[in-house]
Amino acid sequence: MLKDKAILIIEDNIFLALDLSSPVEDFNGRVVGPTGSVAEALTYLENEEIAAAVLDCEIADHEVTQVVMVLAEKGIPVVIHAISEPPSSVFESLPDAPIFMAPIQSRVVLARLIDEIARRVPIPSLPQTDCG
């Protein structure tokens, strides 16, 4: 279903990161990361063609605003997976990003991420036909 699309997982809890990665691979996606580092996430965003991202807004003691801004600038579909309310900077940069509060099944998060990817894919127009 994901057809080898690169899905960036930004999560510093290794157990949650692995739990989020598993369904991506089950649906033939390619996991980028997972990473719990803002610097590493920015490097992935610079060097990889990322199709979508799952973002934890609390990466240890680091502010994710820079990552959020890059995701928004690039128009990358994002699903936020958080334990607590995301900072206001997230809402400012990604006002339409779906937010899931943990604990939640990773397949639910992935299903919404797939929906977000599909919303951003342009629908090809049908060829014009002469009906006369």
ABEGO torsion letter per residue (X at the ends): XAGGBBBBBBBABAAAAAAAAAAAAAAGBBBBOBBABAAAAAAAAAABBBABBBBBABBEABBAAAAAAAAAAAGBBBBBBBABBBBAAAAAABAABBBBBOBBBAAAAAAAAAAAAAAABBBBBBBBBBAX
